[in-house]
Amino acid sequence: MDDMEEPGGAPAPLLRIDDLRVDIASRDRTVHALDGVSLELAPGEALGIVGESGCGKTMTALSVLGLLPPGGAVTGGRILFDGQDLAAASAPTLQDVRGNTVGMVFQDPLTSLNPTMTIGAQVAEPLLLHRAGIGRKEAWARAEEMLRLVGMPQPAERMKSYPHQLSGGMRQRVAIAMALVCGPKLLIADEPTTALDVTTQHQILELIDTLRETLGMAMILVTHDLGVIANRVDRVAVMYAGKVAEQSDVRGLFARPRHRYTEALFAALPERAADRGTELHTIPGLPPSLTVRPTGCRFAPRCSFATEECREREPELEQDVAEAQEPGSAPVEKALAGTAAEPVRTPRPCRRPRRATASPVSTPCRTATRPPNRS
């Protein structure tokens, strides 16, 4: 059997994260940043990781490349990339992976780019580090071609520029060129449009889509915006408080979310309030402190439909009792266009069919206990 095949002949995942646990220790406390995260990514597949700030999205991405903050350490689990456990890999092994087989685009290119080096030198550097036999002249030529590929105007001239001389959109194109110049198998894009205006955001996302298809690489797209992932990924993992709350293919998530936290994220989309002419929904409260592992469902203190069972233990997500809506249906297509639609659902609570003991603080986006208003 091929090393890259699972038992039964199925292709093995390019990336498999099994029960990953990451702690960040400081002088007076330890933060359990990731607590049992499990994800899989097939070759050529795109995975979106969504959730609020501080839920563990970026920490998961940084863990793959061993770029944890000071005091951070993997305390459990595995990160299998191309059959190799990166969680237990040595520093030289991780150095060989970074920028070579795994490329990463960070949130703010102004802070991730070296202000003392020219653009050309920074894009050519991964080639000089990872491609034996390539001289500076050839690396410089490949760097210029990569800048041209990512849509940089006048790439030959920009090669001699410094980061501060470029706009935010141009700097992000440089960061993308650096991540892709060695032809990685996996691209990790950590909120790549955070500091950009709306028009430039669209251009950068379209560029990443085009390059992923052209180069045939897998991608992890980290974002807090459900509208961003709607048309750009194959599957979605929703994270909350250091854990994966829900995983689904993108159509299934938009058509039939199973976790109340996912529904609350949909309700908070600005497009929903604008379409309905209502006030913008907000999720009450704050995510829990991760210095102590909470019991029960971690979203229960903020959930309008939480029961005592939710607070005592974390029940498994209820399996769908009906098939998700088929591609091409009006609700799904509207959702994939960037606005969450009201799906056809069998009335049921988030996890188990019990009556809520807490009165709703606010109306969630998928209220299964109230019939639709037909007036």
C-alpha positions in Angstrom: 0.0 0.0 0.0 1.2 3.5 -0.8 2.5 5.5 2.2 0.2 8.3 1.1 -2.9 6.1 1.2 -5.2 5.3 4.1 -6.4 1.7 4.8 -8.9 0.9 2.1 -7.1 2.9 -0.7 -8.3 6.4 0.2 -5.7 9.1 -0.2 -4.1 10.1 3.1 -4.7 13.7 4.4 -1.9 16.2 3.6 -2.4 17.6 7.1 -3.9 15.9 10.1 -4.1 17.5 13.5 -5.0 15.0 16.2 -6.1 16.2 19.7 -3.7 19.2 19.7 -3.1 20.9 23.0 -1.1 24.0 23.4 -0.3 25.8 26.7 1.2 29.3 27.1 2.9 29.7 30.4 3.8 33.0 32.0 5.2 33.9 35.4 1.8 33.7 37.2 -0.5 31.7 35.0 -0.9 29.2 32.2 -3.3 29.7 29.3 -4.7 26.6 27.7 -4.8 28.2 24.2 -5.7 25.0 22.4 -7.6 22.1 24.1 -8.0 19.1 21.9 -8.1 20.5 18.4 -8.5 17.9 15.6 -8.6 18.9 11.9 -7.8 17.2 8.5 -6.9 18.7 5.2 -6.7 16.8 1.9 -4.2 17.6 -0.9 -5.6 20.6 -2.9 -8.4 21.2 -0.4 -9.3 24.6 1.1 -10.2 24.7 4.8 -11.6 27.8 6.5 -11.2 28.4 10.2 -13.6 31.0 11.6 -14.5 32.4 15.0 -14.1 35.4 17.3 -10.8 36.9 18.2 -9.0 34.8 20.8 -10.7 31.6 20.0 -7.5 29.8 18.8 -7.6 30.2 15.0 -4.2 31.9 14.7 -2.7 29.7 17.4 -3.7 26.6 15.4 -2.1 28.0 12.3 1.1 29.0 14.1 1.4 25.6 15.7 1.7 23.9 12.4 5.0 25.7 11.7 6.2 25.7 15.3 5.9 29.5 15.6 4.4 29.6 19.1 4.8 32.8 21.2 7.2 32.9 24.2 6.2 30.4 26.8 4.1 28.4 24.3 4.5 24.7 24.0 2.6 21.7 22.5 1.6 19.6 25.5 -0.3 16.9 23.6 -1.5 15.7 20.3 0.1 15.4 16.8 0.5 17.6 13.8 1.1 15.2 10.9 2.1 17.0 7.7 2.9 14.8 4.7 3.4 11.9 7.1 5.8 13.8 9.4 4.9 14.8 13.0 5.7 18.5 13.2 4.7 18.7 16.8 7.7 16.5 17.7 10.0 17.8 14.9 13.4 19.3 15.6 14.2 23.0 14.9 16.2 22.2 11.7 13.3 20.1 10.4 10.8 22.9 11.1 13.2 25.4 9.4 13.2 23.2 6.3 9.4 23.2 6.2 8.8 26.9 6.8 8.6 28.8 3.5 9.3 25.6 1.6 6.6 23.0 1.7 4.4 25.2 3.9 4.0 28.9 3.2 2.3 31.4 5.4 0.8 34.8 4.9 0.6 36.8 8.1 -2.1 39.3 9.2 0.0 42.5 8.8 2.7 42.5 6.1 4.2 45.7 7.5 5.3 43.9 10.6 6.1 40.6 9.0 8.3 42.1 6.3 11.9 43.1 7.1 12.1 46.9 6.9 15.9 46.8 6.3 15.8 44.5 3.2 14.6 45.2 -0.3 11.5 43.5 -1.7 13.6 41.5 -4.1 15.9 40.3 -1.4 13.1 39.1 0.7 11.2 37.2 -2.0 14.4 35.6 -3.2 15.5 34.6 0.3 13.4 31.4 0.5 14.9 30.1 -2.7 18.4 30.7 -1.5 17.6 28.9 1.7 15.7 25.9 0.4 16.8 25.3 -3.2 20.4 24.0 -3.4 22.3 25.0 -6.5 20.3 28.2 -7.2 22.5 31.3 -7.4 21.6 34.9 -6.5 21.0 35.8 -10.1 18.5 33.0 -10.7 16.8 33.5 -7.4 16.4 37.2 -8.2 14.9 36.4 -11.6 12.4 33.9 -10.0 11.5 36.5 -7.4 10.7 39.0 -10.1 8.6 36.5 -11.9 6.7 35.6 -8.7 6.0 39.3 -8.1 4.6 39.5 -11.7 2.5 36.4 -11.0 0.9 38.0 -7.9 0.0 41.1 -9.9 2.7 43.5 -8.7 2.9 46.5 -11.1 6.4 47.1 -12.5 8.0 44.2 -10.6 11.5 44.8 -11.8 11.4 48.3 -10.3 9.6 47.2 -7.1 12.3 44.6 -6.4 14.5 47.5 -5.4 11.9 49.1 -3.1 11.6 48.8 0.7 8.4 47.8 2.5 7.6 51.3 3.7 7.6 52.5 0.2 4.7 50.3 -0.8 0.9 50.5 -0.1 -0.8 47.9 2.1 -2.1 46.0 -0.8 1.3 45.9 -2.5 3.0 44.7 0.7 0.5 41.9 1.0 1.2 40.9 -2.5 4.9 40.7 -1.6 4.0 38.5 1.4 2.1 36.2 -0.8 5.0 36.0 -3.3 7.3 35.1 -0.4 5.0 32.4 0.7 4.6 30.8 -2.7 8.0 31.3 -4.3 9.1 27.8 -3.4 5.9 26.1 -4.6 4.5 24.9 -1.2 2.0 22.1 -0.8 0.1 24.1 1.8 -0.6 27.8 2.1 -1.7 29.2 5.5 -3.4 32.6 5.1 -3.9 34.1 8.5 -6.5 36.9 8.1 -4.7 38.2 5.0 -7.0 41.1 4.5 -7.2 42.5 8.0 -5.5 45.8 7.4 -6.7 46.5 3.9 -9.6 48.5 2.5 -12.6 46.7 1.0 -11.6 46.9 -2.6 -8.1 45.7 -1.9 -9.4 42.9 0.3 -11.4 41.5 -2.6 -8.4 41.7 -4.9 -6.2 39.9 -2.5 -8.7 37.1 -1.9 -9.3 36.7 -5.6 -5.5 36.5 -6.1 -5.2 33.8 -3.5 -8.0 31.8 -5.1 -6.4 32.0 -8.5 -3.0 31.1 -7.3 -4.3 28.1 -5.3 -6.0 26.7 -8.4 -3.0 27.4 -10.6 -0.5 25.9 -8.3 -2.7 23.1 -7.1 -1.9 23.6 -3.4 -4.0 23.1 -0.3 -5.0 26.1 1.8 -6.0 27.0 5.3 -7.8 30.4 5.4 -8.1 31.9 8.9 -10.7 34.6 9.3 -13.5 36.0 11.5 -15.7 36.8 8.6 -18.1 34.1 7.4 -18.8 36.1 4.2 -15.1 35.6 3.3 -15.1 31.9 3.5 -18.5 31.4 1.7 -17.2 31.1 -1.8 -13.5 30.3 -1.1 -13.2 27.1 0.9 -14.4 23.5 0.7 -14.9 22.9 4.4 -15.2 25.0 7.5 -14.1 24.6 11.2 -15.8 26.9 13.7 -13.6 27.5 16.7 -14.5 28.8 20.1 -12.5 29.0 23.3 -9.6 26.9 22.1 -11.8 24.0 20.7 -13.5 23.2 17.4 -17.2 23.7 18.0 -18.3 22.4 14.6 -16.9 21.2 11.3 -18.8 20.8 8.1 -18.5 21.3 4.4 -19.2 24.9 3.5 -22.6 24.3 2.0 -23.8 22.3 4.9 -22.6 24.9 7.4 -24.5 27.7 5.7 -27.6 25.6 5.0 -27.8 23.9 8.4 -25.5 25.0 11.2 -25.7 22.6 14.2 -24.0 24.6 17.0 -25.6 27.7 18.7 -22.3 29.5 18.5 -22.3 29.1 14.7 -25.8 30.4 14.5 -24.9 33.4 16.7 -22.0 34.2 14.2 -24.5 34.1 11.3 -26.8 36.4 13.2 -24.0 38.9 13.7 -23.4 39.3 10.0 -24.0 43.0 9.1 -25.6 41.9 5.8 -28.4 40.2 7.7 -29.3 43.4 9.7 -29.1 45.5 6.5 -31.4 43.1 4.6 -34.0 43.0 7.3 -33.7 46.6 8.4 -33.1 45.6 12.0 -30.4 46.4 14.6 -27.2 44.5 14.3 -27.3 41.4 16.5 -24.4 41.0 19.0 -23.4 38.0 21.0 -23.8 38.9 24.7 -20.9 38.4 27.1 -17.3 37.5 26.4 -15.4 34.3 25.6 -14.3 32.4 28.8 -10.9 32.7 30.3 -8.6 29.9 29.2 -6.5 29.8 32.4 -9.1 27.3 33.8 -10.7 24.7 31.6 -14.4 25.3 31.7 -16.8 22.4 32.3 -19.7 21.7 29.9 -20.3 23.6 26.7 -18.0 26.5 26.6 -20.6 28.7 24.9 -23.3 28.0 27.5 -22.8 31.2 29.5 -23.5 33.3 26.4 -26.2 31.0 24.9 -29.9 32.0 25.2 -30.8 28.3 24.8 -28.4 26.7 27.3 -29.8 24.0 29.7 -28.3 22.6 32.9 -27.0 19.6 30.8 -25.1 22.1 28.6 -23.4 23.6 31.7 -22.6 20.3 33.3 -21.1 18.4 30.3 -20.6 18.9 26.6 -23.0 16.7 24.7 -22.2 15.6 21.2 -23.6 17.6 18.4 -26.9 16.1 17.2 -26.7 14.5 13.8 -28.8 16.0 11.1 -32.2 14.4 10.8 -32.6 15.6 7.3 -30.3 16.0 4.4 -28.7 19.4 3.9 -30.2 21.5 1.1 -28.8 20.6 -2.3 -26.4 22.9 -4.2 -28.4 25.3 -6.4 -31.2 25.8 -3.9 -32.1 29.4 -3.2 -31.1 29.5 0.5 -27.7 27.9 -0.1 -26.9 30.0 -3.1 -27.8 33.2 -1.2 -25.6 32.1 1.6 -22.7 31.4 -0.7 -23.1 34.8 -2.2 -22.1 36.3 1.1 -25.3 36.6 3.1 -26.5 33.9 5.5 -30.0 32.7 4.5 -32.8 31.2 6.6 -32.6 27.5 5.9 -35.4 24.9 6.0 -34.8 23.1 9.4 -36.5 20.5 11.4 -37.5 22.2 14.7 -34.8 21.2 17.3 -32.4 22.9 19.7 -28.7 23.1 19.1 -27.7 19.8 20.6 -30.4 17.8 22.4 -34.2 18.1 22.3 -34.7 19.7 25.7 -36.6 22.8 26.7 -34.4 25.8 27.4 -34.3 26.9 31.0 -32.9 30.4 30.4 -34.9 33.1 28.7 -33.4 34.4 25.5 -31.2 37.4 25.9 -31.3 38.1 22.2 -32.9 36.4 19.2 -30.4 34.0 17.5 -30.3 33.7 13.8 -31.7 30.2 13.6 -34.6 30.1 16.1 -35.9 26.6 15.8 -38.5 27.0 18.5 -40.6 29.7 16.8 -42.5 29.3 13.5 -41.6 31.8 10.8 -43.5 35.0 10.5 -45.8 34.6 7.4 -47.6 37.9 7.7 
